[in-house]
């Protein structure tokens, strides 16, 4: 090993969930290391160009997601452009997409704000660093082997949070996991003035950037379904997914230039492309609790937060603490897209607000576990809930009048 370092809380993955977890852990006084394989924080929201901060409200005037998720919404537009709709407490069923507590944003602006937040909290960030393999001591997740320009090193931690989006490290440590399937899709950014591709109007109002969305998905009803599905844990399929997405873009421009003439290339062209694969559901753990697909508007005594269904109004999901806790390996939590959630529950919790919400809860749980010298599964949900309530975060539908 070229280097070795020890910390209290190690966060793997610098997407929205990982940043939220690292912020909470560092703010709690833990020595926190955040490892991210790219150079940008934010994951799919930034490197993936998925520039819609989905709703924090239920679409009927009730805010349901709070804490760092709300902080991030405002950070996403801190360096412009974009605005939170002033009328979000009114139903979008009557007033259109501007009625929800959401906003489009510039991915580059969000990067700058996330950098500022994470450094301000005192967390140590390692960009351009790949987490390669877990280090196990019996059933204890003791750290990870990483690689970067310094060589291969070892990072040890009292508690680790897998926020990679695909549960790579949890899976390699032996945590049972469930694989997802993804339709071909690509989001890219053009200069304003290009012919935007239609997108479901109930999700977000038009944004400050011309974002081209091609491909399809069962949840994106304005787009045609793609002819094949992709698994995000197959190296060759990831490459095929990227190449096929860029082929769709080439076809788009070829068709536009043939229709409008070759001079169209001076006004219609891509400005930036995603630098990570835009998979929605790659892999999630089997947790001590699994949030089922039919759990909308249900109640869970051990809820650590709520997420709204961004596809329709009136559905809210309470997320149990056990969804963040693996069934087997100790001293490990997960956050974001790889928590234990199925079907519709997975679609809801994988969104930016859901990832931020579970990331914050994981950061709180990790800090509590380290402080007490125990593994996170030994915490009670009430322990985590107490800390969340101290931050004035409602945890149940009844807490917001539902």
C-alpha positions, 0 to 999 in steps of 0.5 A: 500500500502506498498510503493509509489513513483512518477516519471516523466516518468514511463516505463512498460516493460524492453524489447527492446522498454522499454529500448529504451524509458527509455534511451531516457527519462532519457537522456532528464533529466526526472526522469525515472522508468523502471518496468520489471517483470523478472530479465533481460532486453531485453525481447524476445531478451534475456529472449526469446532467439530470438538472431537475431538482424534483419536488419537496412537496406532495403537489397539494401544498404540503412540504414533505421533505426537509433538512439538507434536501431543502438546503440543497434545493436552494444551493442548486440555484445559489450561483444561478439561474433558476428560482423556486416557484412562489406559488408552490403551495398551490396544487399543480393540478390547477396551476401547472408544474410551477405549483410544486416546490422544485426547480431546474438548475445549472449542473455547473452552478450546483457543483460550485455550491456543493464544493463550498458546502462540503469544505465549509463543513470540514469534511476531507474530500478525495476526488479522482479516487476509486474505491476498489475493494472492501476491507473486512474483519469478520463481518465488520466493514473496516474500510476500503482499498482505494486507488488514485494518482498516489497509488493504492491505499487503505482508508479505515473507518469506524463506520462506512456509508456506501452512497455509490448509487449501485451498492458496489462496495456493499455487494463486494462485502457480501451484502445481498443485493437486488439488480435493476434494469434501465432503458436507454436514455441520454440527457445532454445540454444545448445552447438556449434556442435549440429545439427542446425535446418534449418532457413530461410537463407535470415534473418541472417547468422549462428550465434555464438550459436547453436540455435534450432528453432522448431514449425512454423509460417506463416513468418518462411517458413523453419518451418512447420506450427503448428497444432494450434494457441495460444492466448497470453492473456489467462493464460491457453493457455500461460502455454500450449504454454510453455509446448507444446514447451518443448515437441517438444524439448523432441521429438527432443532429443528422435529422435536424441538419437534413431538415433545416440545412447544413447551416443549422449546425451553427445554432444547434449543437451539443455544449456538454455531455454526461460524464457518468452513465445515466442509469436510474436503478442499478442495484439496491441492498436487501436491508433489515427493512425493505420499502415495498412498491405499494407503500405510498401514503403508508405509516412507519413507526421507524420513519427517518423522513419522507419523499414525495412521488414526483410523477404524480400528486398526493403520494408520499413515502415514509422511509424506515431506518431499516432500509439504510441498514444491510441485513448482514455486514456490520459498521456499514450503512447505505444511502441514496439510490441503493437503499432497500426499496422496490418498484415504485418506492425505488423510483421515488427514493432514487430522486435527488430529494430522496437521496439527500434525505436518506444521506442525511439520516445515514450521516446522523446514524453513522455519527451516533454509532461512532460516538457510542462505539457501536455498529449502526444496526445496534441503534434504535430508530428512535435514536436517529429520529431524536436527532432529526427532530432536533433539526426540526425535520418532520418524519411522518405524514401526520407531522405535516397535516396529512 
